[in-house]
Amino acid sequence: MLHRLAFLSQRATLVRHGIHQSKLIVPKIGQSLLQRQYSAAAAPEVVDAAPESAPEKPMDFKDIEMLHPDTQRALDKVFKYKTMSPVQQAVLTRLPTDNDMFVKAKTGTGKTLAFLIAALESVTKNNQQLKYSEGTSILIISPTRELAHQIAVEAKKLVKFYPFKVHCLVGGEKVTAQKMQLSRNRCDIVVATPGRLNDLLGSFGHLRRACENLKVLVLDEADQLLDMGFKRELGDILEQLPAKRQTLLFSATLSDTIRHDLSDSALSPNYDLIDTVGDQDVQTHLHVKQSSMVLPYDGNFLSQIQHIMSTHPAANQGKVIVFLPTTKQTMLFADVLHELLPRRRVHEIHSLKNQSQRARISRNFRQSRNDILVTTDVSARGVDYPGVSLVLQIGVPSTREQYIHRIGRTGRAGKEGEGILILSPWEKSFLRKECHDIPIEKLEAVPDLEPVDSVALANIGKNMDRSFVREVYTAYLGFYSSRLNQLGLPRSSSLEAGGEFLNSFGITDIPELSPSFKQQLGLVDRRRQGSSRGSRGDRFGRDQFSDRPRRSFSRDDDSFDRRPRRSFSRDDGDFDRRPRRSFSRGDDDFDRRPRRTSEDGDDFERRPRRSFSVDEGDASERPHRHQSSRSRSSGRYDFKTTRGSSRKYKD
Ligand SMILES: Nc1ncnc2c1ncn2[C@@H]1O[C@H](COP(=O)(O)OP(=O)(O)OP(=O)(O)O)[C@@H](O)[C@H]1O
């Protein structure tokens, strides 16, 4: 009875706030795509809570009287949040509900808390408390380790006044420790990445049994889960979970692929579709000012970047995230910004950092006020760094979606933010072809800037030994070879651009590449490929090399978006961890980066300065590269560290 009264009172509150849930009705598309494996009979109830229907005044959490007092207490005392974000309002005003939900929402709008509260309410309905013996009641699957940890932290805060225990099961961490934690403690909420979860469900009966009572499954960043090739793992996991459950699926996009590959099998047919974005609305936040600058790789390239970073208001109001297309460019730019902006702390996160390093660097960056994080797309989605005032993207993003996700790292929770995209002239067709409907203004380069300080430039040059230059160059070519077709450029153009890119750092000695390597990457124009490949092309009636590079080499960029993503299984957002593809070639070999070793610890800063692998620590602490030499067999750099002590901080 009390429950019913609370429900009616909540309905009255909704009406006060102008929310009529029956307002927007079933789109046809929803019905046609809702064939689900175990029933096709029922039509879905589709609720569209697009922004134009949202009330002007945000609702308070307190208005959701259904919320368990311990949840209200945590919102009040731990989070100190009063009002709900639109996605939270769209989801929580539907409580109590057993219906499955597909929620489409922009990034940075508070999805995490929306699904955590909804799931918690479902399992504690009618004020019931979960019992120790009930096992895992809430399972949350996240595509990346960082995001999983972030969700686990929020979940722990939310259940502060409950006796519930939260576990985080991600790859890259010791499986025995995770098993021990699971068997020794109650296990109410599990946050996991798909790879590790699938492994543990297969090999660890304790978790499998705990999940037999699962009540709510959350699939966070569903589009990214599929983009990262987790379809098979997700299928395996879904098979091992009870069919009678509530599933909440959150995604930034609502595509046929998601419906076909995931939502049709994960959700029951009558799920609610909650769209807080709407078809017409772009997925970037309108309060995030976006601009782009076309900047040739010339003597002015670095000085313009230095100028933006030191004078642009958004670059100095808070934290800055700088995105680069490849790991090697990221390492390079971390060094460059360190030299050019000696007063700012520069962190780097990419695939050559191990999990504990990434966690530590993330923590330091999160706690900072105006530090700079230089990173690849491993940080593009889901990761929440409060207070990022500028996202600077240097080089073309791998896809329009990645552009949007990267921009989503700023302007979060309704805060101000700005995004600047720097493209070279040959990349600028990206704006016309892929971003024509996104409000991106033109930003002009400042004329007559002084070149960057010659000492800084000399230091940057010195930090790059020949093998590192080659790695930067080949990674650059590898990345762009996959983008040439989309940019509408001849294949050989990235060779020229790669050379100019190096020139802009004062490097004039461009590495030589063998013809076979160039061909391997698909960087030779068709008419120049001539007879050596002609017969193969003719035989198949097409050019075998088509427009993409072959896959028989290992790349070290994070964003080869056009390749099929399913040939490897990972549980982080990082393409560098996939099994190396076998190839053996001479000097054009991509595979020069150091292998991870058991020494990949996060404690290098406590060790005396001596030789160590590039995987250890980040650029802020890493000694400069100009004195490095590298043994191919060990795949490690050996640094002498005369300049290491000049670094101002540890990370
Ligand atoms: N009701 C609220 N009031 C104030 N701040 C909030 C509220 N809900 C969430 N936040 C804050 O907003 C930020 C973004 O939240 P969150 O990370 O959950 O967004 P998201 O939609 O999951 O983003 P992404 O798509 O990038 O994963 C976080 O810093 C979070 O603490």
The ligand as a Gaussian input file, in Angstrom:
#p B3LYP/6-31G(d) Opt

LIG

0 1
 N       22.958000      14.634000     -10.972000
 C       24.206000      15.063000     -11.122000
 N       24.539000      16.295000     -10.676000
 C       25.803000      16.746000     -10.831000
 N       26.817000      16.059000     -11.409000
 C       26.523000      14.836000     -11.869000
 C       25.225000      14.263000     -11.751000
 N       25.250000      13.034000     -12.289000
 C       26.503000      12.827000     -12.725000
 N       27.281000      13.900000     -12.485000
 C       28.693000      14.066000     -12.853000
 O       28.721000      14.257000     -14.265000
 C       29.911000      13.684000     -14.830000
 C       29.551000      12.773000     -15.988000
 O       28.869000      11.644000     -15.502000
 P       29.075000      10.190000     -16.157000
 O       30.517000       9.839000     -16.209000
 O       28.164000       9.269000     -15.462000
 O       28.564000      10.482000     -17.619000
 P       28.347000       9.459000     -18.784000
 O       27.092000       9.886000     -19.444000
 O       28.444000       8.062000     -18.289000
 O       29.578000       9.814000     -19.694000
 P       30.310000       8.903000     -20.802000
 O       29.369000       8.696000     -21.918000
 O       31.462000       9.730000     -21.178000
 O       30.647000       7.647000     -20.095000
 C       30.599000      12.978000     -13.679000
 O       31.651000      13.796000     -13.208000
 C       29.536000      12.824000     -12.628000
 O       30.088000      12.777000     -11.340000

